[in-house]
Amino acid sequence: MGRLLAIDGLNIVRRVYEASPEPDSDLKAEIALRHALNSFRTLVNGHEPSHVLPAFDYGGSTWRHALYGGYRESRAPMPSPLRAALPGFYDTLRKFGLHPVSLPDVEADDVIGTVVTRWLKENRGEAVVASTDKDLHCLIADGARVWDHFRGEWHDHGWVENKWGVPPAQLPDLLALMGDATDSVPGVSKVGLKTAAKLLRTYGTLDGIMAGAGILKDTVGEALRKERDMLYLSRQLVQLKTDVRVGVSWNMLVWDGA
């Protein structure tokens, strides 16, 4: 059986870049990408995968922006020196033996969600996702494992429940309810993490919550009733797309241990 290692590329690159207090510059980007390459080496050497998917955001608008104009409006743009240096970094990864994937109109999360889901459905073996992105933790419900490269720790079913109060399968519903400030996903007003988790433990699903919202006489019930459409829009925004036409074969992702 094989082992797929899906790497959330910009999750590593941007964190390494932003860890330096130096002002934006070509030199800062060069140094950060050198350290990021070492992180990629550490990941493939440590996890010994048979296949590797390094996925990167393409940049610009995606299908989520088309769905909701305010999506990611509060997120700072990528520093221009880092953006300019990325094509060269992709070339370096190719020389290292990897096949970076970056597709217009979708996010790296969607690429990872599609490939990991397909890998597991085809019973090809283990799937490891290297990322700290909370959106990708829902893949644990499908059998994937999430590795936090920066802390050197596994995130499993129990870790998700301990942190968010719900199992991995309910993470999209939780984020739809509470919103996600990182991506400017609105959620429902008056609903935070604890309230969202309590609602899901009580009613199970968003549909179950909305079916019971009529009997909730407090401000939360009122907000749910008034903001029903925004709730379901938020659910669409946080849900991984798992039918992306990735355009790569399994053979293209084979890691030969070079």
Secondary structure, DSSP 8 states (H G I E B T S, - for coil): -EEEEEEEHHHHHHHHHHTS-S-S-HHHHHHHHHHHHHHHHHHHHHH--SEEEEE----S-BHHHHH-TTTTTTS----HHHHHHHHHHHHHHHHHT---B--TBS-HHHHHHHHHHHHHHTT-EEEEEE---GGGGGGGGGT-EEEETTTTEEE-HHHHHHHHSS-GGGHHHHHHHH-BGGGTB---TT--HHHHHHHHHHHSSHHHHHHHGGG--SHHHHHHHHTHHHHHHHHHHHS----------TGGGB----
